[in-house]
């Protein structure tokens, strides 16, 4: 889950701030949907660059109605797809053999097995057999660090949010400091 909260800082005196706070809040409220839309665009661009074939999974997860929530002055992106979460956050190594054998067949000798088509470095197709007799460490997935798309984009997203609020303030006739 990624959450961005817009916090408007000001060095003005409290009396002045109390008069302009409603304008700032309206500007932030108007900017929020634009910020959410921009976050989705940035994530889609970044996933297309980094993930290629699985980028569509991110897009599908972001297009769900429950994925983006606007409340108060925050945008919350909640992705409930376990594959996308694994791509985003990574996962530790695990034994592939136990998972694969769940879909296996039982041979004449009573041993569970499954044939796995693989492509060799030369591009040739190779079939490897996993069986309950295979050595325990023969089918260990090394794990995955995760692409950390939201972490990578956080500085850009914060800058985009700031620009969106400043744009709304300017549209309301309020100057922002440069």
N, C-alpha and C positions, 0 to 999 in steps of 0.2 A: 504494500500500500504506500502510496506517495501522497503527502499532504503539503500544500502550499498555503500559508496564511499571510495575507497582506497586512503589514503593519506600517502605518503611516507615522513617521517621526517628524517632529517639529521642534524648533528651538524658540518658538514664540511664547510670549507670556500666556498664562492660563486664561486670562480674561479674553484675549484676542482669540485664543484657540477655541474657547467655548462658542464663539460666534461663527467660526469657520468650520468647526468639526462636522456639522451636518452636511456642508458642501463636500467635504473630503469623503465622508461616508457615502454620499450619493455617487461621487466619482468612482469610488472603489466598487460599489454595487454595480454600476454600469460597466466597469472594466472587467469584472469577474467572468462573465460568459465569454468575452473576447480572449481572456487569459486561458480559460479552459480549452477553447478551440485551438489556440496557438500551441498549448502543451500537446494536444493530440497530434497536431501537424508535425511538431518537432520530433515526437516519439516515432511517428510513422517514417519520417525521413531517416532518423538514426537507425531504426530497425532494418530498413531497406538496405542501408549501407553495411550493417554488421551481420545481419542474419540471413539474408537472401531467401531461401525457401521457407523458413519459419516466420518471416516477417508478417505474413498474412495472419498468423495466429494472434500476434499482438493487435493487429488491426481489428480482427474479429472480437477480441476481448474488450478493446476500447469502444467498440460500437454498441456494446450492450447498454441498455438504458440505465442499469444500476452501476455502471463503471465510473461515471463522473457525477460527483455530488457537489453542489454549490450550497454553502450554508454560511451565514454570517459573512465574514470576510475571508473565507477559505475555499479552496478547491481541493477536493479529496478524490484521488483516483484509486479505485479499489478493483483489482483484477482478481477474479475468482477462478481463473483457468489454471489448473495445477501445472500444466506444461509450460505456460507462459511464466508462471512464478518460478519454476525450476530454471528456465532460461535466464530470467532476470537475476535471481539470487544465487544460482548455482546449486550444486548438490555434492555430497561426498561419494566416495567410491562405494560400489555395491556389487554383489554377486549376481551376474546376469544368468548364470546357469539355473538357479532356483526359479527365476521368473520364466525363463524359456521352457523349462520342463513342465510347467503347469499346462502348456499347450501341446505337450509331447504325446507320442504314441507308445504303446507297450509292444516291444518286439517279441519274437517267438521264444526268446530266452528269458522273458519276464522283465527285461530292463527297459526303463523309460528312456526314449530318445527323441531328438528332433534334428532335422537337417536344416542348416542355416546357409542360404546362398550369400556369398561375399564376393567382392571384386578385389582382385590382387592389385599390387602396385603397377603392374604392366597392363591392367585393364581386363585381364582374363577373369572369367567367372570361375569361382571355386566354391565347392560345397564342403562345409565342415559339419561334423556331427557332434552334438552335445548329448551326453547320456549320463545317467545317474552313476556310471562308472568313471566318468571323466574326473581327473584330479581336481580337488577343491579350488585351487587357485588358477585354474586354466581359463576361466571366463569371468574375470573381474573387470568391471568398468572402472576407469581411473577417476571418474568424477569430473566436475565441470565448475570452473570459477564463477561463472555467471557473467552476463554482459553488462549489468549495472547501468542500463539505459537511463533510468531516472536519476541516478547518482551523477552520471556524466553530464546530464542536461540541467541539473539543479541551478548552477550559476547563470546559465542562459535563460532559464525560466524565470528566475528572480529578476533579472534585468528586463525581460520582456514585460513582466507584471508591473514593474516600476514605470516603464514607458507608457503602458496602457493607462495607468492611473494618472500620470502627468498629462497625457493626451486628453483625458476626460476633464481634468481640472482646467486645462487650457480652453477646452470647449465651453466650460462654464464661466470663462472670463477670469480665472484665477491664474496668476503667474506662479511658476515654480522656479526654484533657484537652479541655476546651471553651473 
